[in-house]
Amino acid sequence: MNYARFLTAVSAARKPSPIRMLTEIQQRSPPSMISLAAGAPNPNTFPFQSCSIQVKNGDMLTFDETMMKRALQYSSSSGIPELLTWMKNLQKNLHNPPTANYSAEKGQMDMCVTTGSQEGLCKVFEMLVNPGDNVLLDAPTYSGTLAALQPLGCNLINVPSDQHGMIPGGLKEVLSRWDPADVHKPHSTVPRVLYTIPNGGNPTGASMTTQRKREVYELARQYDLLIIEDDPYYFLQFDKPWAPTFLSMDVDGRIIRTDSFSKILSSGLRIGFVTGPKPLVDRVVLHIQASTMHTSTFTQLMVSQLLHGWGQEGFLNHIDGVIEFYRTQRDAMLSSADKWLKDVAEWHSPAAGMFLWIKVKGVADTQKLIMEKAMEKEVLLVPGGVFMINSSDPCSYVRAAFSLSTPQQIDEVKKHTHTHTCKCSHTYTHTHTNTLEGNKCTFSFFLHRLSRGSLHSSRNLCEEYIR
Ligand SMILES: Cc1ncc(COP(=O)(O)O)c(C=O)c1O
């Protein structure tokens, strides 16, 4: 692939930072090397000495003084080597990318660490999207993507999608506006970039089928498109085997994949990864050199120690536990939706992720309903419009996340047996025997408030519930 043709002028103009290069050389050097080169501060002056972090399984992550000095110091822009190596092995085992053994110029799979996948996405967009470019995506889509793309002045073109993700026939039709023969002509307006969320889409909960991925990949080959596979919910797929990824099909080196640890290890540590052809990952790293310099060394070391301690098996066991939690949450949300919203709304059961995408029947636009009426009733949902290319277009959907019934709520609820009679004369009784029941109550309660909220005094409900 000719990767140069995809780069924006800004990205193409990026040069390696000589100081950052020296930092990397210094970090690979033996301790006998005397360096007067780096402008790194002396960690002996830092106030922190050591730390240990208790892992829930009883393990300890320990940073002795030497490790602490490293954790507090500048590090490589692509990520600390031991975390990168661990992740590369995981990617190879999970996705078996055809590009793993390609030469660098041919698009060999490479990776870098980013400060959450959001940083990766933002930098990938800046690398590839010029003002006026046509960019393909399937909206409704992640509002963080729209926030990163729209200021670049590109023309976002919507590709039809449903609960199984982007529809290849729809993509084909959109692309039929152009002739594949024109792709490489100067000033061609043929799109060069396609973005999609393949699993548990935010906000739709949609997951793309393998067949659709294959067809979309073939169209990408025909029109020489790069595909940005934004997959933070990959590890939250409820059913196994997990769907093959675009990365696993990438014979050409045209997939840039973003992964995230936010949903499985911690969102606050801010660890994500860009995986893609080396010539493009190198450009992202040059951007990191000039912006954040690197993701926090401390958090990378912390995560790396955890992962090396666990091994891949331990990591995947942890994921299984996370999946079970979200599956239970999803099922609870679905059963509550069945109970309370059947007459007023439609939805599909998400196969991954943490979102239920609810179409409110008979409401052309949910903005007012959510931002005024639901807020009045102390219910927070996201009106669907914020996920549309044009956020002022009417949208009859709302996004409900099933991730955040707090342990405290669950715990409080499970302690009590309470009967609540609504003023709308709807009576329901809960006997809470375990956390799952507690969760069900949370969702029932929540959706009940949404569906019949106007008949309740929300304050009373709240007090009774929190008790
Ligand atoms: C589809 C999608 N992509 C990317 C992100 C960014 O995740 P993070 O930066 O926390 O890795 C999110 C966060 O919710 C998301 O839903």
The ligand as a MOL file (V3000), in Angstrom:
LIG
                    3D

  0  0  0     0  0            999 V3000
M  V30 BEGIN CTAB
M  V30 COUNTS 16 16 0 0 0
M  V30 BEGIN ATOM
M  V30 1 C -16.7670 3.8390 20.7720 0
M  V30 2 C -15.7930 4.4690 21.7030 0
M  V30 3 N -14.5690 4.7330 21.2650 0
M  V30 4 C -13.6410 5.2820 22.0660 0
M  V30 5 C -13.9250 5.5900 23.3740 0
M  V30 6 C -12.8600 6.2150 24.2240 0
M  V30 7 O -12.4560 5.3580 25.2450 0
M  V30 8 P -11.1220 5.5570 26.0980 0
M  V30 9 O -10.4670 6.8100 25.6250 0
M  V30 10 O -11.5550 5.6520 27.5040 0
M  V30 11 O -10.2770 4.3600 25.8010 0
M  V30 12 C -15.2030 5.3200 23.8800 0
M  V30 13 C -15.5420 5.6590 25.2690 0
M  V30 14 O -16.6110 5.5100 25.7450 0
M  V30 15 C -16.1600 4.7330 23.0220 0
M  V30 16 O -17.3910 4.4350 23.4310 0
M  V30 END ATOM
M  V30 BEGIN BOND
M  V30 1 1 1 2
M  V30 2 1 2 3
M  V30 3 2 2 15
M  V30 4 2 3 4
M  V30 5 1 4 5
M  V30 6 1 5 6
M  V30 7 2 5 12
M  V30 8 1 6 7
M  V30 9 1 7 8
M  V30 10 2 8 9
M  V30 11 1 8 10
M  V30 12 1 8 11
M  V30 13 1 12 13
M  V30 14 1 12 15
M  V30 15 2 13 14
M  V30 16 1 15 16
M  V30 END BOND
M  V30 END CTAB
M  END
